[in-house]
């Protein structure tokens, strides 16, 4: 069954179910869409743009899958932009867009979450949590509390989305995880992305270590030379 929500296209971020994120919104149509959402039930459709440079995206400029989100907080800033706090809800497939005065409406079909269970699922969930712990230790860009409650999540779908929301990767990769409706496959994708990124992070750490040792050696040699003068 199709439903209609105000549209908020996203330039460089993918929002997942259960993800709470602040957004800064400046485009007139997007601000108007938020205002419309606040006047109604505070629900809005979030979907990433294929090309973040497009100021006025049409249907072909947007990905097929986004989320129906709830606006938790909205603050208008002095420069005319809006800071909004949103929480992702159900996945939804974008069917078409329609103009509605000063904003755009998105006609979407929600995608029910799928439940999976079994020994293989439990084993993969445990492996993903362990992998994320290693990933978070090496990735200095993540907040210290990132993923601290992942081990308490008992649903594969929620765990896959929580991990995907934290992974530092490009929009197209995150969109691929959002578009995958099978929780088991999403967990496998998240594990694969982290495995690849861990290899890169480990190499970067070794390089930083070599550079630091070389700098310390150079400083020691300089100090000794100064002492001998």
C-alpha positions as a printed Julia matrix, in Angstrom:
229×3 Matrix{Float64}:
  0.0     0.0     0.0
  1.4     3.38   -1.05
  1.75    6.3     1.34
  2.82    9.88    0.79
  5.34   11.87    2.83
  7.2    15.16    2.42
 10.53   14.5     0.71
 13.95   15.33    2.17
 16.72   14.35   -0.27
 20.13   13.76    1.33
 23.38   14.83   -0.33
 26.07   12.73    1.36
 24.53   10.48    4.0
 22.41    7.34    4.17
 20.06    7.05    7.16
 19.21    3.58    8.46
 16.27    2.36   10.56
 16.68    3.19   14.29
 19.5     5.64   13.45
 19.26    9.05   15.14
 21.21   11.7    13.28
 21.4    15.51   13.1
 21.06   17.09    9.67
 21.66   20.62    8.47
 19.12   21.61    5.83
 19.34   24.71    3.66
 17.46   24.09    0.42
 14.12   25.9     0.27
 12.09   22.84   -0.77
 13.68   20.72    1.94
 13.01   23.33    4.63
  9.41   23.57    3.42
  9.11   19.76    3.53
 10.28   19.75    7.14
  7.8    22.48    8.05
  5.01   20.46    6.42
  6.06   17.37    8.36
  6.01   19.31   11.64
  2.48   20.52   10.87
  1.3    16.94   10.39
  2.63   13.78   12.09
  6.35   14.68   11.99
  7.08   11.93    9.47
  9.24   12.56    6.42
 10.85   10.43    3.7
 14.65   10.49    3.61
 16.53    9.22    0.56
 20.08    9.73   -0.69
 20.9    11.48   -3.95
 22.9     9.74   -6.66
 24.69   13.02   -7.38
 25.11   15.17   -4.27
 25.79   18.23   -6.43
 22.21   18.38   -7.75
 20.38   21.22   -5.99
 16.92   20.27   -7.21
 16.9    16.49   -7.7
 14.11   14.74   -9.57
 13.13   11.07   -9.39
 16.03    9.88  -11.55
 18.52   11.64   -9.27
 17.45    9.65   -6.19
 18.1     6.11   -5.03
 15.14    3.71   -4.96
 15.27    2.86   -1.24
 15.12    5.28    1.68
 13.52    5.4     5.13
 10.41    6.94    6.59
 11.79    9.0     9.47
 10.41   10.91   12.42
 11.48   14.49   13.11
 12.5    14.6    16.77
 13.68   18.18   16.93
 13.85   21.17   14.61
 15.78   24.38   15.13
 15.89   27.33   12.73
 19.28   29.02   12.66
 19.92   32.75   12.1
 21.4    32.16    8.62
 18.16   30.58    7.39
 19.29   26.97    7.56
 17.58   24.4     9.75
 19.17   21.92   12.15
 16.97   18.88   12.48
 17.26   15.69   14.5
 15.66   12.69   12.82
 15.19    9.02   13.66
 15.05    6.5    10.86
 12.04    4.2    10.74
 10.93    1.62    8.19
 12.64    1.11    4.87
 10.53    2.29    1.96
 10.7     2.09   -1.83
 10.26    5.35   -3.71
  7.63    5.12   -6.44
  7.22    8.66   -7.67
  7.43   12.32   -6.75
  4.74   14.96   -6.94
  4.95   18.72   -6.49
  2.95   20.19   -3.61
  3.27   23.95   -3.46
  6.68   24.89   -2.08
  7.82   21.32   -1.39
  7.83   17.83   -2.92
  5.9    14.76   -1.81
  7.22   11.22   -2.16
  4.87    8.33   -2.82
  6.45    5.27   -1.23
  5.76    1.68   -0.24
  7.14    0.61    3.12
  9.23   -2.58    3.27
  8.48   -4.73    6.35
 11.51   -5.87    8.33
 12.35   -9.56    7.92
 13.06  -11.79   10.89
 15.69  -14.53   10.62
 16.95  -16.98   13.23
 19.03  -20.08   13.67
 22.53  -21.2    14.63
 24.17  -19.72   11.53
 22.51  -16.36   12.16
 23.64  -16.29   15.8
 27.19  -17.19   14.82
 27.33  -14.47   12.17
 25.89  -11.88   14.57
 28.57  -12.71   17.13
 31.27  -12.51   14.47
 30.01   -9.12   13.27
 30.04   -7.72   16.82
 33.61   -8.93   17.37
 34.68   -7.53   14.0
 33.17   -4.17   14.83
 35.03   -4.04   18.15
 38.31   -4.48   16.26
 37.23   -1.95   13.64
 36.28    0.65   16.26
 39.66    0.31   18.03
 41.55    1.17   14.84
 39.2     3.79   13.4
 39.93    7.04   15.24
 37.06    8.83   13.47
 34.42    6.85   15.36
 33.14    8.17   18.71
 34.42    6.26   21.73
 30.97    4.89   22.57
 30.28    3.69   19.01
 28.73    0.26   19.05
 29.09   -0.24   22.8
 25.65   -1.88   23.05
 25.81   -3.98   19.87
 26.21   -7.19   21.83
 22.82   -6.63   23.45
 20.94   -6.54   20.12
 19.14   -9.82   19.56
 17.56   -9.19   16.15
 19.76   -9.72   13.08
 18.05   -6.95   11.13
 18.61   -4.36   13.87
 22.23   -5.41   14.36
 22.98   -5.2    10.64
 21.52   -1.69   10.45
 23.29   -0.51   13.62
 26.67   -1.66   12.32
 26.03   -0.28    8.83
 25.19    3.11   10.32
 28.64    3.31   11.97
 30.83    1.97    9.16
 32.96    4.67    7.54
 32.44    3.97    3.84
 31.13    5.7     0.74
 27.45    6.48    0.18
 27.03    3.88   -2.55
 28.24    1.11   -0.21
 25.92    2.22    2.57
 23.06    2.47    0.1
 23.74   -1.1    -1.0
 23.31   -2.24    2.61
 20.15   -0.18    3.03
 18.7    -1.65   -0.18
 19.36   -5.26    0.87
 16.21   -6.54    2.58
 17.66   -9.87    3.74
 19.17   -9.33    7.24
 21.59  -12.25    6.82
 22.98  -10.8     3.59
 23.25   -7.35    5.22
 25.27   -8.85    8.06
 27.55  -10.54    5.53
 27.96   -7.25    3.65
 28.77   -5.35    6.84
 31.32   -8.01    7.83
 32.92   -7.84    4.39
 33.15   -4.04    4.39
 34.74   -4.03    7.85
 37.19   -6.76    6.86
 38.38   -4.74    3.89
 38.6    -1.53    5.91
 40.47   -3.28    8.74
 43.23   -4.22    6.3
 43.58   -0.58    5.27
 43.52    0.67    8.87
 46.18   -1.81    9.93
 48.48   -0.69    7.11
 47.88    2.95    8.08
 48.76    2.16   11.71
 52.01    0.48   10.66
 52.91    3.48    8.5
 52.19    5.89   11.36
 54.36    3.77   13.63
 57.29    3.83   11.17
 56.97    7.59   10.67
 56.87    8.17   14.43
 59.97    6.02   15.0
 61.82    7.8    12.2
 60.92   11.21   13.63
 62.1    10.14   17.09
 65.36    8.86   15.59
 65.9    12.12   13.7
 65.21   14.15   16.84
 67.67   12.06   18.87
 70.37   12.47   16.23
 69.78   16.2    16.1
 70.0    16.44   19.89
 73.25   14.46   19.97
 74.77   16.59   17.22
 73.86   19.73   19.11
 75.5    18.34   22.25
 78.74   17.6    20.36
 79.07   21.16   19.03
